[in-house]
Amino acid sequence: MVISGETPRGRWRHSWKEKPGDDFIGFHGDVCMGRIFKIDLTGSDERWYWLIAADGSPRRGWPAAGYEASARSAACRVERIYFALVAGTGRIGVG
């Protein structure tokens, strides 16, 4: 669960400079953490899809992709999982 008021710590930029919009890639230094982009669902609230960058490292029980209700929440989710993977922390419980 993303904590209320939590903000992304990484550097997020548009995925394509020539096509700004609701599609972003997040970096920690020079390393790509993942990507978030808005999905418009007919008859539903907007959702932000997030993906963890696939570098071949073990996932340690963490999901590689999912949905959040906002860009901020999606970016925070990517960062939480990324930093847990970097630290070698396995997933415990739901979150």
Biopython code that builds the backbone (N, CA, C, O; Angstrom):
import numpy as np
from Bio.PDB.StructureBuilder import StructureBuilder

atoms = [
    (1, "MET", "N", (0.842, -1.179, 0.000)),
    (1, "MET", "CA", (0.000, 0.000, 0.000)),
    (1, "MET", "C", (0.888, 1.244, 0.000)),
    (1, "MET", "O", (1.862, 1.324, 0.749)),
    (2, "VAL", "N", (0.541, 2.204, -0.843)),
    (2, "VAL", "CA", (1.278, 3.461, -0.900)),
    (2, "VAL", "C", (0.737, 4.370, 0.199)),
    (2, "VAL", "O", (-0.475, 4.542, 0.328)),
    (3, "ILE", "N", (1.625, 4.942, 0.979)),
    (3, "ILE", "CA", (1.252, 5.782, 2.113)),
    (3, "ILE", "C", (0.746, 7.136, 1.630)),
    (3, "ILE", "O", (1.313, 7.709, 0.700)),
    (4, "SER", "N", (-0.310, 7.652, 2.248)),
    (4, "SER", "CA", (-0.843, 8.969, 1.917)),
    (4, "SER", "C", (0.245, 10.020, 2.106)),
    (4, "SER", "O", (0.913, 10.047, 3.140)),
    (5, "GLY", "N", (0.422, 10.876, 1.120)),
    (5, "GLY", "CA", (1.425, 11.929, 1.201)),
    (5, "GLY", "C", (2.807, 11.497, 0.741)),
    (5, "GLY", "O", (3.716, 12.322, 0.647)),
    (6, "GLU", "N", (2.976, 10.197, 0.452)),
    (6, "GLU", "CA", (4.261, 9.706, -0.046)),
    (6, "GLU", "C", (4.530, 10.319, -1.423)),
    (6, "GLU", "O", (3.624, 10.420, -2.251)),
    (7, "THR", "N", (5.761, 10.720, -1.657)),
    (7, "THR", "CA", (6.125, 11.298, -2.948)),
    (7, "THR", "C", (7.290, 10.528, -3.554)),
    (7, "THR", "O", (8.117, 9.977, -2.827)),
    (8, "PRO", "N", (7.359, 10.488, -4.883)),
    (8, "PRO", "CA", (8.458, 9.785, -5.539)),
    (8, "PRO", "C", (9.808, 10.425, -5.209)),
    (8, "PRO", "O", (9.916, 11.643, -5.067)),
    (9, "ARG", "N", (10.835, 9.578, -5.090)),
    (9, "ARG", "CA", (12.188, 10.049, -4.786)),
    (9, "ARG", "C", (13.067, 10.084, -6.022)),
    (9, "ARG", "O", (14.076, 10.788, -6.046)),
    (10, "GLY", "N", (12.697, 9.334, -7.045)),
    (10, "GLY", "CA", (13.507, 9.232, -8.257)),
    (10, "GLY", "C", (13.279, 10.402, -9.206)),
    (10, "GLY", "O", (12.564, 11.356, -8.899)),
    (11, "ARG", "N", (13.903, 10.294, -10.354)),
    (11, "ARG", "CA", (13.760, 11.302, -11.420)),
    (11, "ARG", "C", (12.861, 10.682, -12.484)),
    (11, "ARG", "O", (13.203, 9.660, -13.079)),
    (12, "TRP", "N", (11.720, 11.300, -12.716)),
    (12, "TRP", "CA", (10.746, 10.799, -13.685)),
    (12, "TRP", "C", (10.680, 11.751, -14.868)),
    (12, "TRP", "O", (10.616, 12.967, -14.690)),
    (13, "ARG", "N", (10.698, 11.193, -16.084)),
    (13, "ARG", "CA", (10.617, 12.010, -17.297)),
    (13, "ARG", "C", (9.688, 11.325, -18.298)),
    (13, "ARG", "O", (9.387, 10.136, -18.186)),
    (14, "HIS", "N", (9.238, 12.123, -19.293)),
    (14, "HIS", "CA", (8.392, 11.542, -20.338)),
    (14, "HIS", "C", (9.161, 10.437, -21.053)),
    (14, "HIS", "O", (10.369, 10.542, -21.264)),
    (15, "SER", "N", (8.459, 9.394, -21.418)),
    (15, "SER", "CA", (9.083, 8.265, -22.101)),
    (15, "SER", "C", (9.651, 8.668, -23.457)),
    (15, "SER", "O", (10.706, 8.184, -23.869)),
    (16, "TRP", "N", (8.944, 9.557, -24.144)),
    (16, "TRP", "CA", (9.394, 10.033, -25.444)),
    (16, "TRP", "C", (9.370, 11.545, -25.467)),
    (16, "TRP", "O", (8.315, 12.150, -25.275)),
    (17, "LYS", "N", (10.527, 12.173, -25.701)),
    (17, "LYS", "CA", (10.611, 13.636, -25.716)),
    (17, "LYS", "C", (9.711, 14.248, -26.778)),
    (17, "LYS", "O", (9.107, 15.299, -26.562)),
    (18, "GLU", "N", (9.625, 13.588, -27.922)),
    (18, "GLU", "CA", (8.831, 14.131, -29.030)),
    (18, "GLU", "C", (7.332, 13.904, -28.865)),
    (18, "GLU", "O", (6.537, 14.411, -29.657)),
    (19, "LYS", "N", (6.943, 13.149, -27.848)),
    (19, "LYS", "CA", (5.524, 12.840, -27.640)),
    (19, "LYS", "C", (5.190, 12.916, -26.150)),
    (19, "LYS", "O", (4.930, 11.892, -25.518)),
    (20, "PRO", "N", (5.197, 14.139, -25.582)),
    (20, "PRO", "CA", (4.851, 14.240, -24.156)),
    (20, "PRO", "C", (3.403, 13.806, -23.925)),
    (20, "PRO", "O", (2.541, 13.978, -24.786)),
    (21, "GLY", "N", (3.165, 13.254, -22.771)),
    (21, "GLY", "CA", (1.821, 12.798, -22.443)),
    (21, "GLY", "C", (1.847, 12.069, -21.121)),
    (21, "GLY", "O", (2.665, 12.372, -20.252)),
    (22, "ASP", "N", (0.962, 11.115, -20.966)),
    (22, "ASP", "CA", (0.811, 10.379, -19.715)),
    (22, "ASP", "C", (1.590, 9.065, -19.745)),
    (22, "ASP", "O", (1.029, 7.988, -19.545)),
    (23, "ASP", "N", (2.891, 9.175, -19.998)),
    (23, "ASP", "CA", (3.765, 8.012, -20.086)),
    (23, "ASP", "C", (5.151, 8.440, -19.598)),
    (23, "ASP", "O", (5.784, 9.304, -20.203)),
    (24, "PHE", "N", (5.624, 7.827, -18.495)),
    (24, "PHE", "CA", (6.859, 8.272, -17.855)),
    (24, "PHE", "C", (7.786, 7.105, -17.527)),
    (24, "PHE", "O", (7.336, 5.985, -17.287)),
    (25, "ILE", "N", (9.086, 7.386, -17.522)),
    (25, "ILE", "CA", (10.105, 6.431, -17.106)),
    (25, "ILE", "C", (10.808, 7.017, -15.883)),
    (25, "ILE", "O", (11.141, 8.202, -15.861)),
    (26, "GLY", "N", (11.031, 6.184, -14.869)),
    (26, "GLY", "CA", (11.675, 6.630, -13.632)),
    (26, "GLY", "C", (13.106, 6.137, -13.525)),
    (26, "GLY", "O", (13.408, 4.992, -13.863)),
    (27, "PHE", "N", (13.990, 7.020, -13.047)),
    (27, "PHE", "CA", (15.404, 6.705, -12.906)),
    (27, "PHE", "C", (15.882, 6.933, -11.474)),
    (27, "PHE", "O", (15.429, 7.843, -10.781)),
    (28, "HIS", "N", (16.806, 6.083, -11.061)),
    (28, "HIS", "CA", (17.558, 6.257, -9.824)),
    (28, "HIS", "C", (18.997, 6.374, -10.288)),
    (28, "HIS", "O", (19.637, 5.372, -10.606)),
    (29, "GLY", "N", (19.509, 7.600, -10.327)),
    (29, "GLY", "CA", (20.803, 7.833, -10.961)),
    (29, "GLY", "C", (20.658, 7.570, -12.450)),
    (29, "GLY", "O", (19.800, 8.162, -13.106)),
    (30, "ASP", "N", (21.488, 6.688, -12.988)),
    (30, "ASP", "CA", (21.411, 6.330, -14.404)),
    (30, "ASP", "C", (20.627, 5.046, -14.651)),
    (30, "ASP", "O", (20.497, 4.613, -15.796)),
    (31, "VAL", "N", (20.108, 4.437, -13.598)),
    (31, "VAL", "CA", (19.414, 3.160, -13.718)),
    (31, "VAL", "C", (17.909, 3.375, -13.865)),
    (31, "VAL", "O", (17.294, 4.102, -13.084)),
    (32, "CYS", "N", (17.328, 2.735, -14.875)),
    (32, "CYS", "CA", (15.881, 2.798, -15.082)),
    (32, "CYS", "C", (15.198, 1.884, -14.066)),
    (32, "CYS", "O", (15.473, 0.686, -14.003)),
    (33, "MET", "N", (14.295, 2.477, -13.267)),
    (33, "MET", "CA", (13.551, 1.697, -12.270)),
    (33, "MET", "C", (12.312, 1.050, -12.890)),
    (33, "MET", "O", (11.968, -0.091, -12.581)),
    (34, "GLY", "N", (11.648, 1.804, -13.772)),
    (34, "GLY", "CA", (10.419, 1.296, -14.355)),
    (34, "GLY", "C", (9.682, 2.364, -15.126)),
    (34, "GLY", "O", (10.197, 3.454, -15.374)),
    (35, "ARG", "N", (8.470, 2.026, -15.495)),
    (35, "ARG", "CA", (7.651, 2.899, -16.339)),
    (35, "ARG", "C", (6.240, 2.951, -15.785)),
    (35, "ARG", "O", (5.740, 1.972, -15.232)),
    (36, "ILE", "N", (5.602, 4.107, -15.939)),
    (36, "ILE", "CA", (4.186, 4.253, -15.595)),
    (36, "ILE", "C", (3.482, 4.929, -16.767)),
    (36, "ILE", "O", (4.061, 5.787, -17.434)),
    (37, "PHE", "N", (2.237, 4.543, -17.015)),
    (37, "PHE", "CA", (1.458, 5.220, -18.046)),
    (37, "PHE", "C", (-0.029, 5.076, -17.748)),
    (37, "PHE", "O", (-0.477, 4.110, -17.130)),
    (38, "LYS", "N", (-0.779, 6.080, -18.212)),
    (38, "LYS", "CA", (-2.221, 6.121, -17.921)),
    (38, "LYS", "C", (-2.978, 5.222, -18.883)),
    (38, "LYS", "O", (-2.717, 5.196, -20.085)),
    (39, "ILE", "N", (-3.913, 4.495, -18.322)),
    (39, "ILE", "CA", (-4.823, 3.650, -19.085)),
    (39, "ILE", "C", (-6.216, 4.255, -18.929)),
    (39, "ILE", "O", (-6.705, 4.414, -17.810)),
    (40, "ASP", "N", (-6.844, 4.586, -20.032)),
    (40, "ASP", "CA", (-8.219, 5.095, -19.988)),
    (40, "ASP", "C", (-9.172, 3.930, -20.198)),
    (40, "ASP", "O", (-9.239, 3.352, -21.283)),
    (41, "LEU", "N", (-9.898, 3.597, -19.158)),
    (41, "LEU", "CA", (-10.852, 2.509, -19.232)),
    (41, "LEU", "C", (-12.249, 3.077, -19.433)),
    (41, "LEU", "O", (-12.673, 3.953, -18.679)),
    (42, "THR", "N", (-12.954, 2.600, -20.418)),
    (42, "THR", "CA", (-14.308, 3.068, -20.697)),
    (42, "THR", "C", (-15.215, 2.727, -19.522)),
    (42, "THR", "O", (-15.253, 1.587, -19.060)),
    (43, "GLY", "N", (-15.948, 3.738, -19.046)),
    (43, "GLY", "CA", (-16.897, 3.538, -17.965)),
    (43, "GLY", "C", (-16.239, 3.327, -16.609)),
    (43, "GLY", "O", (-16.869, 2.790, -15.697)),
    (44, "SER", "N", (-14.999, 3.737, -16.461)),
    (44, "SER", "CA", (-14.288, 3.523, -15.216)),
    (44, "SER", "C", (-13.363, 4.703, -14.954)),
    (44, "SER", "O", (-13.085, 5.502, -15.849)),
    (45, "ASP", "N", (-12.892, 4.801, -13.723)),
    (45, "ASP", "CA", (-11.898, 5.825, -13.400)),
    (45, "ASP", "C", (-10.606, 5.523, -14.136)),
    (45, "ASP", "O", (-10.343, 4.384, -14.524)),
    (46, "GLU", "N", (-9.803, 6.567, -14.322)),
    (46, "GLU", "CA", (-8.501, 6.346, -14.943)),
    (46, "GLU", "C", (-7.650, 5.466, -14.043)),
    (46, "GLU", "O", (-7.811, 5.471, -12.823)),
    (47, "ARG", "N", (-6.767, 4.731, -14.635)),
    (47, "ARG", "CA", (-5.832, 3.881, -13.895)),
    (47, "ARG", "C", (-4.440, 4.093, -14.470)),
    (47, "ARG", "O", (-4.282, 4.362, -15.660)),
    (48, "TRP", "N", (-3.457, 3.972, -13.632)),
    (48, "TRP", "CA", (-2.062, 4.077, -14.056)),
    (48, "TRP", "C", (-1.432, 2.710, -13.957)),
    (48, "TRP", "O", (-1.409, 2.100, -12.889)),
    (49, "TYR", "N", (-0.917, 2.229, -15.077)),
    (49, "TYR", "CA", (-0.252, 0.939, -15.140)),
    (49, "TYR", "C", (1.226, 1.157, -14.844)),
    (49, "TYR", "O", (1.825, 2.111, -15.339)),
    (50, "TRP", "N", (1.808, 0.290, -14.050)),
    (50, "TRP", "CA", (3.229, 0.416, -13.733)),
    (50, "TRP", "C", (3.947, -0.890, -14.045)),
    (50, "TRP", "O", (3.383, -1.979, -13.934)),
    (51, "LEU", "N", (5.218, -0.745, -14.442)),
    (51, "LEU", "CA", (6.069, -1.887, -14.775)),
    (51, "LEU", "C", (7.434, -1.686, -14.140)),
    (51, "LEU", "O", (7.980, -0.584, -14.181)),
    (52, "ILE", "N", (7.981, -2.718, -13.564)),
    (52, "ILE", "CA", (9.340, -2.680, -13.042)),
    (52, "ILE", "C", (10.274, -3.004, -14.200)),
    (52, "ILE", "O", (9.991, -3.909, -14.985)),
    (53, "ALA", "N", (11.375, -2.282, -14.317)),
    (53, "ALA", "CA", (12.345, -2.551, -15.383)),
    (53, "ALA", "C", (12.852, -3.983, -15.243)),
    (53, "ALA", "O", (13.217, -4.415, -14.150)),
    (54, "ALA", "N", (12.870, -4.706, -16.344)),
    (54, "ALA", "CA", (13.301, -6.106, -16.340)),
    (54, "ALA", "C", (14.788, -6.185, -16.648)),
    (54, "ALA", "O", (15.210, -5.982, -17.786)),
    (55, "ASP", "N", (15.582, -6.485, -15.615)),
    (55, "ASP", "CA", (17.025, -6.600, -15.816)),
    (55, "ASP", "C", (17.507, -8.032, -15.577)),
    (55, "ASP", "O", (18.710, -8.293, -15.585)),
    (56, "GLY", "N", (16.581, -8.944, -15.369)),
    (56, "GLY", "CA", (16.947, -10.337, -15.153)),
    (56, "GLY", "C", (17.227, -10.710, -13.710)),
    (56, "GLY", "O", (17.510, -11.871, -13.419)),
    (57, "SER", "N", (17.152, -9.732, -12.788)),
    (57, "SER", "CA", (17.408, -10.049, -11.377)),
    (57, "SER", "C", (16.207, -10.781, -10.773)),
    (57, "SER", "O", (15.088, -10.657, -11.272)),
    (58, "PRO", "N", (16.438, -11.545, -9.698)),
    (58, "PRO", "CA", (15.327, -12.261, -9.062)),
    (58, "PRO", "C", (14.272, -11.287, -8.530)),
    (58, "PRO", "O", (14.615, -10.219, -8.021)),
    (59, "ARG", "N", (13.011, -11.645, -8.643)),
    (59, "ARG", "CA", (11.906, -10.780, -8.211)),
    (59, "ARG", "C", (11.633, -10.900, -6.717)),
    (59, "ARG", "O", (10.977, -10.019, -6.161)),
    (60, "ARG", "N", (12.093, -11.927, -6.051)),
    (60, "ARG", "CA", (11.948, -12.113, -4.608)),
    (60, "ARG", "C", (10.490, -11.982, -4.121)),
    (60, "ARG", "O", (10.228, -11.501, -3.019)),
    (61, "GLY", "N", (9.559, -12.424, -4.973)),
    (61, "GLY", "CA", (8.143, -12.395, -4.602)),
    (61, "GLY", "C", (7.430, -11.099, -4.939)),
    (61, "GLY", "O", (6.219, -10.997, -4.748)),
    (62, "TRP", "N", (8.157, -10.102, -5.439)),
    (62, "TRP", "CA", (7.537, -8.815, -5.784)),
    (62, "TRP", "C", (6.883, -8.896, -7.161)),
    (62, "TRP", "O", (7.410, -9.562, -8.053)),
    (63, "PRO", "N", (5.744, -8.229, -7.347)),
    (63, "PRO", "CA", (5.121, -8.223, -8.673)),
    (63, "PRO", "C", (5.954, -7.383, -9.649)),
    (63, "PRO", "O", (6.680, -6.477, -9.238)),
    (64, "ALA", "N", (5.842, -7.689, -10.917)),
    (64, "ALA", "CA", (6.580, -6.960, -11.952)),
    (64, "ALA", "C", (5.737, -5.858, -12.571)),
    (64, "ALA", "O", (6.267, -4.993, -13.268)),
    (65, "ALA", "N", (4.417, -5.874, -12.323)),
    (65, "ALA", "CA", (3.516, -4.886, -12.925)),
    (65, "ALA", "C", (2.219, -4.836, -12.130)),
    (65, "ALA", "O", (1.904, -5.747, -11.364)),
    (66, "GLY", "N", (1.467, -3.743, -12.329)),
    (66, "GLY", "CA", (0.178, -3.607, -11.664)),
    (66, "GLY", "C", (-0.460, -2.268, -11.973)),
    (66, "GLY", "O", (-0.002, -1.543, -12.856)),
    (67, "TYR", "N", (-1.518, -1.941, -11.248)),
    (67, "TYR", "CA", (-2.276, -0.711, -11.451)),
    (67, "TYR", "C", (-2.335, 0.100, -10.165)),
    (67, "TYR", "O", (-2.335, -0.454, -9.066)),
    (68, "GLU", "N", (-2.387, 1.411, -10.316)),
    (68, "GLU", "CA", (-2.629, 2.331, -9.202)),
    (68, "GLU", "C", (-3.618, 3.390, -9.696)),
    (68, "GLU", "O", (-3.833, 3.536, -10.899)),
    (69, "ALA", "N", (-4.214, 4.124, -8.756)),
    (69, "ALA", "CA", (-5.230, 5.119, -9.090)),
    (69, "ALA", "C", (-4.654, 6.449, -9.565)),
    (69, "ALA", "O", (-5.376, 7.248, -10.162)),
    (70, "SER", "N", (-3.368, 6.706, -9.313)),
    (70, "SER", "CA", (-2.780, 7.990, -9.713)),
    (70, "SER", "C", (-1.337, 7.787, -10.164)),
    (70, "SER", "O", (-0.716, 6.767, -9.867)),
    (71, "ALA", "N", (-0.819, 8.773, -10.884)),
    (71, "ALA", "CA", (0.576, 8.734, -11.329)),
    (71, "ALA", "C", (1.517, 8.713, -10.119)),
    (71, "ALA", "O", (2.506, 7.979, -10.114)),
    (72, "ARG", "N", (1.212, 9.507, -9.108)),
    (72, "ARG", "CA", (2.050, 9.555, -7.904)),
    (72, "ARG", "C", (2.115, 8.194, -7.241)),
    (72, "ARG", "O", (3.195, 7.726, -6.880)),
    (73, "SER", "N", (0.969, 7.559, -7.078)),
    (73, "SER", "CA", (0.929, 6.234, -6.451)),
    (73, "SER", "C", (1.672, 5.198, -7.285)),
    (73, "SER", "O", (2.371, 4.345, -6.739)),
    (74, "ALA", "N", (1.525, 5.270, -8.596)),
    (74, "ALA", "CA", (2.208, 4.317, -9.472)),
    (74, "ALA", "C", (3.721, 4.510, -9.392)),
    (74, "ALA", "O", (4.464, 3.531, -9.323)),
    (75, "ALA", "N", (4.184, 5.764, -9.399)),
    (75, "ALA", "CA", (5.620, 6.045, -9.298)),
    (75, "ALA", "C", (6.164, 5.569, -7.951)),
    (75, "ALA", "O", (7.244, 4.983, -7.891)),
    (76, "CYS", "N", (5.429, 5.815, -6.885)),
    (76, "CYS", "CA", (5.856, 5.371, -5.558)),
    (76, "CYS", "C", (5.909, 3.846, -5.485)),
    (76, "CYS", "O", (6.817, 3.286, -4.871)),
    (77, "ARG", "N", (4.946, 3.178, -6.103)),
    (77, "ARG", "CA", (4.928, 1.706, -6.109)),
    (77, "ARG", "C", (6.166, 1.171, -6.829)),
    (77, "ARG", "O", (6.828, 0.259, -6.332)),
    (78, "VAL", "N", (6.482, 1.737, -8.003)),
    (78, "VAL", "CA", (7.679, 1.309, -8.741)),
    (78, "VAL", "C", (8.922, 1.492, -7.874)),
    (78, "VAL", "O", (9.759, 0.595, -7.778)),
    (79, "GLU", "N", (9.034, 2.657, -7.246)),
    (79, "GLU", "CA", (10.217, 2.945, -6.434)),
    (79, "GLU", "C", (10.326, 2.012, -5.232)),
    (79, "GLU", "O", (11.417, 1.534, -4.921)),
    (80, "ARG", "N", (9.227, 1.751, -4.563)),
    (80, "ARG", "CA", (9.258, 0.851, -3.402)),
    (80, "ARG", "C", (9.777, -0.523, -3.785)),
    (80, "ARG", "O", (10.629, -1.093, -3.104)),
    (81, "ILE", "N", (9.253, -1.048, -4.884)),
    (81, "ILE", "CA", (9.669, -2.379, -5.327)),
    (81, "ILE", "C", (11.121, -2.335, -5.803)),
    (81, "ILE", "O", (11.910, -3.216, -5.462)),
    (82, "TYR", "N", (11.473, -1.333, -6.573)),
    (82, "TYR", "CA", (12.843, -1.196, -7.065)),
    (82, "TYR", "C", (13.836, -1.176, -5.895)),
    (82, "TYR", "O", (14.803, -1.938, -5.895)),
    (83, "PHE", "N", (13.603, -0.309, -4.899)),
    (83, "PHE", "CA", (14.535, -0.197, -3.771)),
    (83, "PHE", "C", (14.565, -1.476, -2.923)),
    (83, "PHE", "O", (15.605, -1.816, -2.357)),
    (84, "ALA", "N", (13.433, -2.185, -2.832)),
    (84, "ALA", "CA", (13.421, -3.468, -2.128)),
    (84, "ALA", "C", (14.268, -4.492, -2.880)),
    (84, "ALA", "O", (15.012, -5.255, -2.264)),
    (85, "LEU", "N", (14.158, -4.512, -4.193)),
    (85, "LEU", "CA", (14.958, -5.435, -5.002)),
    (85, "LEU", "C", (16.445, -5.116, -4.894)),
    (85, "LEU", "O", (17.270, -6.021, -4.768)),
    (86, "VAL", "N", (16.784, -3.844, -4.943)),
    (86, "VAL", "CA", (18.190, -3.435, -4.822)),
    (86, "VAL", "C", (18.753, -3.861, -3.464)),
    (86, "VAL", "O", (19.904, -4.287, -3.369)),
    (87, "ALA", "N", (17.941, -3.746, -2.425)),
    (87, "ALA", "CA", (18.373, -4.120, -1.078)),
    (87, "ALA", "C", (18.362, -5.637, -0.862)),
    (87, "ALA", "O", (18.894, -6.137, 0.128)),
    (88, "GLY", "N", (17.748, -6.358, -1.805)),
    (88, "GLY", "CA", (17.673, -7.814, -1.652)),
    (88, "GLY", "C", (16.580, -8.257, -0.710)),
    (88, "GLY", "O", (16.614, -9.376, -0.197)),
    (89, "THR", "N", (15.606, -7.388, -0.476)),
    (89, "THR", "CA", (14.505, -7.675, 0.438)),
    (89, "THR", "C", (13.396, -8.443, -0.278)),
    (89, "THR", "O", (12.918, -8.018, -1.330)),
    (90, "GLY", "N", (12.994, -9.561, 0.289)),
    (90, "GLY", "CA", (11.890, -10.322, -0.253)),
    (90, "GLY", "C", (10.569, -9.728, 0.194)),
    (90, "GLY", "O", (10.500, -9.010, 1.192)),
    (91, "ARG", "N", (9.534, -10.031, -0.547)),
    (91, "ARG", "CA", (8.193, -9.524, -0.203)),
    (91, "ARG", "C", (7.614, -10.338, 0.938)),
    (91, "ARG", "O", (7.644, -11.569, 0.923)),
    (92, "ILE", "N", (7.087, -9.629, 1.929)),
    (92, "ILE", "CA", (6.427, -10.250, 3.078)),
    (92, "ILE", "C", (5.027, -9.688, 3.165)),
    (92, "ILE", "O", (4.856, -8.475, 3.283)),
    (93, "GLY", "N", (4.033, -10.535, 3.108)),
    (93, "GLY", "CA", (2.650, -10.075, 3.209)),
    (93, "GLY", "C", (2.197, -9.363, 1.959)),
    (93, "GLY", "O", (2.792, -9.514, 0.892)),
    (94, "VAL", "N", (1.132, -8.579, 2.096)),
    (94, "VAL", "CA", (0.536, -7.852, 0.971)),
    (94, "VAL", "C", (0.985, -6.415, 1.037)),
    (94, "VAL", "O", (1.114, -5.867, 2.132)),
    (95, "GLY", "N", (1.229, -5.782, -0.100)),
    (95, "GLY", "CA", (1.636, -4.390, -0.092)),
    (95, "GLY", "C", (2.069, -3.987, -1.370)),
    (95, "GLY", "O", (2.455, -2.832, -1.556)),
]
sb = StructureBuilder()
sb.init_structure("model")
sb.init_model(0)
sb.init_chain("A")
sb.init_seg("    ")
for serial, (resi, resn, name, xyz) in enumerate(atoms, 1):
    if name == "N":
        sb.init_residue(resn, " ", resi, " ")
    sb.init_atom(name, np.array(xyz, "f"), 0.0, 1.0, " ", f" {name:<3s}", serial, name[0])
structure = sb.get_structure()
